[in-house]
């Protein structure tokens, strides 16, 4: 009768887990800024300053879903996931705009 009411909610950890196979890295470069920070850049000219542990998390695909860091990486086109339905199109547009400005420079 009330069998469904006795179920517990899952803990917050069940939702804040790393999902190694759920995001894909987009082409990017990184260079050391100082002893503890790195600058990541991508083809569209976006950049992000990260710590070494953050960079390692990104490369190992162990960034926590829905963390601020994950959202920064996603919004600046360093990664795409199943929710990123326009990310590649937007990245291509940014790259095309950047390349067009360079071709008109000469």
C-alpha positions, -999 to 999 in steps of 0.1 A, spaced: 0 0 0 25 26 11 56 7 -2 67 36 -25 67 61 4 94 44 23 121 49 -4 149 73 5 162 100 -18 197 95 -32 225 114 -17 240 145 -34 271 125 -42 250 104 -65 245 135 -87 279 151 -83 300 123 -96 327 124 -123 315 110 -156 346 101 -176 327 90 -207 301 117 -207 322 146 -220 347 150 -249 376 173 -249 378 198 -278 412 208 -293 431 230 -269 466 239 -258 481 247 -224 512 265 -213 526 271 -178 520 305 -165 539 302 -133 548 273 -109 512 264 -101 489 278 -129 484 271 -166 467 290 -194 445 269 -216 435 282 -250 415 269 -278 411 275 -316 384 301 -310 407 322 -288 389 314 -255 412 311 -226 410 298 -190 436 300 -162 436 267 -142 457 251 -115 477 219 -122 452 197 -104 423 212 -124 443 206 -157 449 170 -146 412 165 -139 403 178 -173 429 156 -191 418 125 -172 382 133 -178 373 133 -141 359 168 -137 327 167 -116 295 173 -135 277 205 -127 307 220 -109 317 256 -116 349 244 -133 329 220 -155 305 248 -165 335 271 -173 351 245 -195 318 239 -213 309 276 -218 343 284 -232 343 254 -256 369 232 -240 346 203 -238 312 191 -251 288 167 -236 254 152 -246 237 186 -236 260 205 -260 238 206 -291 250 239 -305 286 239 -291 303 227 -322 284 250 -345 291 280 -322 328 270 -320 330 267 -358 314 302 -362 339 317 -337 368 301 -355 355 311 -389 351 347 -378 386 348 -363 401 333 -395 383 357 -417 397 387 -398 432 373 -402 427 368 -440 416 404 -444 446 416 -424 471 409 -452 
